[in-house]
Amino acid sequence: MLRRSKMPKNTPDDAPARRLVLRRLGRRDRRYLRDHLIGLGPNGRRMRFCGQPSNEVISDYVDAIDWRHAVLIGQFDGAQLVGVAELFPTLPRWARCAELAVSVSRDWRGKGLGAALTEAALTHAQDHRIRRVTLLISPENQAMLAVAEHQGARLLPVADMVVARLRLRAVPNPVLQGIKAIVAMALPPWGRAARAV
Ligand SMILES: CC(C)(COP(=O)(O)OP(=O)(O)OC[C@H]1O[C@@H](n2cnc3c(N)ncnc32)[C@H](O)[C@@H]1OP(=O)(O)O)[C@@H](O)C(=O)NCCC(=O)NCCS
């Protein structure tokens, strides 16, 4: 069961009441994503990309996203994207694995948004039958390590990074459950007894 983290506690202190929306991003949201990632600041960029990408490299990264498979869940404050969880299913698809990266705008950090976005992405992954999720985290990144640990991740040091591995529980498939119930009812009593053993 995924840990139910609280939704972000409050908006930045100086923020007037604005419209907060949590939703999935699509191709048309590229400019919001670009602005958000460029606005992370030098340290945030280093933590997010494990390097120091230029604005152009970030822009190319956004343009290269495969929106048919990637799942991006973003928190908007009015027209500004203030946090995003990026879930990328990896190949081969039958292995049901995905990589996750999370980022939160500087003004919004430390308010529970990173944890809430991570939870939203993991819930989506679980609902879509993804079984393993991996995050690549810098060992200095205490906040992201805390989020991963709270979700039950196994943390493995690899080179100068930490790989966080999460195993998701399979959600019972209602169609399969129904078929199993019908088959069980159709079995003769001795068959049922054998199945129950
Ligand atoms: C990592 C990041 C997404 C976390 O988001 P956030 O909204 O600031 O985190 P939250 O407020 O949800 O806090 C999550 C946990 O980290 C802890 N935490 C937050 N900031 C922290 C800090 N600076 N140092 C140590 N722990 C911190 C919180 O206490 C919380 O733990 P708790 O549940 O035990 O209280 C955000 O800091 C960020 O965008 N950083 C730059 C990009 C990045 O590092 N991405 C990760 C790539 S995988």
The ligand as an SDF file (V2000), in Angstrom:
LIG
                    3D

 48 50  0  0  0  0  0  0  0  0999 V2000
   13.5710   17.0240   -4.0540 C   0  0  0  0  0  0  0  0  0  0  0  0
   12.3110   17.8890   -4.1230 C   0  0  0  0  0  0  0  0  0  0  0  0
   11.4490   17.4130   -5.2820 C   0  0  0  0  0  0  0  0  0  0  0  0
   11.5380   17.7100   -2.8110 C   0  0  0  0  0  0  0  0  0  0  0  0
   10.3470   18.4410   -2.8910 O   0  0  0  0  0  0  0  0  0  0  0  0
    9.7910   19.2560   -1.6320 P   0  0  0  0  0  0  0  0  0  0  0  0
    8.4350   19.7200   -1.9840 O   0  0  0  0  0  0  0  0  0  0  0  0
   10.7700   20.2740   -1.2390 O   0  0  0  0  0  0  0  0  0  0  0  0
    9.7600   18.1010   -0.5270 O   0  0  0  0  0  0  0  0  0  0  0  0
    8.6580   17.9110    0.5950 P   0  0  0  0  0  0  0  0  0  0  0  0
    8.3010   19.2240    1.1730 O   0  0  0  0  0  0  0  0  0  0  0  0
    7.5600   17.0860    0.0500 O   0  0  0  0  0  0  0  0  0  0  0  0
    9.4750   17.1130    1.6960 O   0  0  0  0  0  0  0  0  0  0  0  0
    9.7250   15.7720    1.5480 C   0  0  0  0  0  0  0  0  0  0  0  0
   10.5710   15.2820    2.7040 C   0  0  0  0  0  0  0  0  0  0  0  0
   11.8780   15.8430    2.5960 O   0  0  0  0  0  0  0  0  0  0  0  0
   12.1930   16.5530    3.7780 C   0  0  0  0  0  0  0  0  0  0  0  0
   12.9060   17.7500    3.3620 N   0  0  0  0  0  0  0  0  0  0  0  0
   12.4270   18.7810    2.6460 C   0  0  0  0  0  0  0  0  0  0  0  0
   13.4130   19.6720    2.4040 N   0  0  0  0  0  0  0  0  0  0  0  0
   14.5230   19.1670    3.0070 C   0  0  0  0  0  0  0  0  0  0  0  0
   15.8600   19.6180    3.1230 C   0  0  0  0  0  0  0  0  0  0  0  0
   16.2500   20.7510    2.5350 N   0  0  0  0  0  0  0  0  0  0  0  0
   16.7370   18.8500    3.7960 N   0  0  0  0  0  0  0  0  0  0  0  0
   16.3490   17.6930    4.3660 C   0  0  0  0  0  0  0  0  0  0  0  0
   15.0970   17.1900    4.2790 N   0  0  0  0  0  0  0  0  0  0  0  0
   14.1980   17.9390    3.6150 C   0  0  0  0  0  0  0  0  0  0  0  0
   10.8570   16.9210    4.3860 C   0  0  0  0  0  0  0  0  0  0  0  0
   10.9860   17.1240    5.7770 O   0  0  0  0  0  0  0  0  0  0  0  0
   10.0430   15.7330    4.0500 C   0  0  0  0  0  0  0  0  0  0  0  0
   10.3070   14.6890    4.9440 O   0  0  0  0  0  0  0  0  0  0  0  0
    9.2160   14.3090    6.0550 P   0  0  0  0  0  0  0  0  0  0  0  0
    8.0940   13.6720    5.2810 O   0  0  0  0  0  0  0  0  0  0  0  0
    9.9630   13.3920    6.9300 O   0  0  0  0  0  0  0  0  0  0  0  0
    8.8100   15.5960    6.6930 O   0  0  0  0  0  0  0  0  0  0  0  0
   12.6510   19.4020   -4.2850 C   0  0  0  0  0  0  0  0  0  0  0  0
   13.5070   19.7730   -3.2590 O   0  0  0  0  0  0  0  0  0  0  0  0
   13.3100   19.7330   -5.6150 C   0  0  0  0  0  0  0  0  0  0  0  0
   12.6400   19.9740   -6.5970 O   0  0  0  0  0  0  0  0  0  0  0  0
   14.6380   19.7310   -5.6750 N   0  0  0  0  0  0  0  0  0  0  0  0
   15.3430   20.0170   -6.9100 C   0  0  0  0  0  0  0  0  0  0  0  0
   15.1500   18.9180   -7.9680 C   0  0  0  0  0  0  0  0  0  0  0  0
   15.4450   17.5500   -7.4170 C   0  0  0  0  0  0  0  0  0  0  0  0
   16.2950   17.3820   -6.5730 O   0  0  0  0  0  0  0  0  0  0  0  0
   14.7460   16.5330   -7.9430 N   0  0  0  0  0  0  0  0  0  0  0  0
   14.9360   15.1620   -7.5460 C   0  0  0  0  0  0  0  0  0  0  0  0
   15.4320   14.3650   -8.7200 C   0  0  0  0  0  0  0  0  0  0  0  0
   15.0140   12.6390   -8.5440 S   0  0  0  0  0  0  0  0  0  0  0  0
  1  2  1  0
  2  3  1  0
  2  4  1  0
  2 36  1  0
  4  5  1  0
  5  6  1  0
  6  7  2  0
  6  8  1  0
  6  9  1  0
  9 10  1  0
 10 11  2  0
 10 12  1  0
 10 13  1  0
 13 14  1  0
 14 15  1  0
 15 16  1  0
 15 30  1  0
 16 17  1  0
 17 18  1  0
 17 28  1  0
 18 19  1  0
 18 27  1  0
 19 20  2  0
 20 21  1  0
 21 22  1  0
 21 27  2  0
 22 23  1  0
 22 24  2  0
 24 25  1  0
 25 26  2  0
 26 27  1  0
 28 29  1  0
 28 30  1  0
 30 31  1  0
 31 32  1  0
 32 33  2  0
 32 34  1  0
 32 35  1  0
 36 37  1  0
 36 38  1  0
 38 39  2  0
 38 40  1  0
 40 41  1  0
 41 42  1  0
 42 43  1  0
 43 44  2  0
 43 45  1  0
 45 46  1  0
 46 47  1  0
 47 48  1  0
M  END
$$$$
